[in-house]
Amino acid sequence: MSRIAYVDGRYLPHRHAGVSVEDRGYQFADGVYEVIAVACGRLVDEEPHLDRLDRSLAAVRIPWPMSRAALKLAMREVIRRNRIGGFGAIYLQITRGVAPRNHAFPAGAKPVVVMTARSLPSFDLAAARRGVAVISAPDERWHRPDIKSVSLLPNVLAKQRAVEAGAYEAWLVDDDGRITEGTASNAWIVTADGALVTRCADRSILAGITRGSLLRLATGHGTPLTERPFSLDEAKQAREAFLTSTTSWVKAVVRIDGQTIGDGCAGPLTRRLLDWYASYVDGGSAEEGL
Ligand SMILES: Cc1ncc(COP(=O)(O)O)c(C=O)c1O
């Protein structure tokens, strides 16, 4: 079955789907995006994702291309046309539009919406518990990584370093030696005294939607937690570490720069958080994960 993309109001097979060579997303990375998980054909955390899209659009001054309700309908149609009945993900991108190349905003350009969707295998809980390795890399991004911009070159380069080092992710380190986040995920540790720590969602990181849901689940279960920066050294000494994202859910981090974390597999709190998140995804509301 050919995959179907939504391009500027039309549903097209991928081989016929394309945008103009003068789309500003292509020429300037002048656009924003979201990735939303699909579970049992349902969009996970749809409203928080659309709220973040709203914040990204406002931050880069791209107007909403259509109403929120119309966008939701189009997303459902993309899911339906791609026959995603089980797990999957939808990618949604909005660029400033098509115009002759000139840095300043073009007068009268109409934002271009592109959506693609794909089925994914059921989440591999055992693999998430076995965990992954990460490397550290300097955070070379611009000063607004809180905006979910399609401008991802530093993330791409750091992720490639990770892949070439045999790791799953790169944890980015700021000028003060503190971890900001991963190239496509948020970073967490559990300290020696059992406290859950993740960096505060200020302008230095993307406020992950998975991060937000997990914070609510952890709070609801009475888990002590702190939102504060932590250093690479502290992470290497941590009792447990893990990362979160829409498609990775909660994945144990068992090695950082080759150094084993804890027992070299998911620690007890990471396991509990993963279980809570898995039932949350199944159930659909933060209350149901409690
Ligand atoms: C830089 C960065 N941080 C964090 C995340 C995790 O965000 P979410 O949980 O919304 O997928 C992502 C996801 O793509 C990301 O690109």
The ligand as an SDF file (V2000), in Angstrom:
LIG
                    3D

 16 16  0  0  0  0  0  0  0  0999 V2000
   15.3920   18.2260   21.0800 C   0  0  0  0  0  0  0  0  0  0  0  0
   14.2710   17.3950   21.5860 C   0  0  0  0  0  0  0  0  0  0  0  0
   14.0750   17.3000   22.9130 N   0  0  0  0  0  0  0  0  0  0  0  0
   13.0730   16.5430   23.4310 C   0  0  0  0  0  0  0  0  0  0  0  0
   12.2260   15.8370   22.6070 C   0  0  0  0  0  0  0  0  0  0  0  0
   11.1230   15.0020   23.2110 C   0  0  0  0  0  0  0  0  0  0  0  0
    9.9010   15.6400   23.0130 O   0  0  0  0  0  0  0  0  0  0  0  0
    8.5420   14.8060   22.9410 P   0  0  0  0  0  0  0  0  0  0  0  0
    8.4270   14.0700   24.2290 O   0  0  0  0  0  0  0  0  0  0  0  0
    7.4990   15.8610   22.7800 O   0  0  0  0  0  0  0  0  0  0  0  0
    8.6530   13.8890   21.7710 O   0  0  0  0  0  0  0  0  0  0  0  0
   12.3640   15.9180   21.2160 C   0  0  0  0  0  0  0  0  0  0  0  0
   11.4610   15.1910   20.3300 C   0  0  0  0  0  0  0  0  0  0  0  0
   11.6160   15.1780   19.1370 O   0  0  0  0  0  0  0  0  0  0  0  0
   13.4110   16.7250   20.6980 C   0  0  0  0  0  0  0  0  0  0  0  0
   13.5900   16.8310   19.3720 O   0  0  0  0  0  0  0  0  0  0  0  0
  1  2  1  0
  2  3  1  0
  2 15  2  0
  3  4  2  0
  4  5  1  0
  5  6  1  0
  5 12  2  0
  6  7  1  0
  7  8  1  0
  8  9  2  0
  8 10  1  0
  8 11  1  0
 12 13  1  0
 12 15  1  0
 13 14  2  0
 15 16  1  0
M  END
$$$$
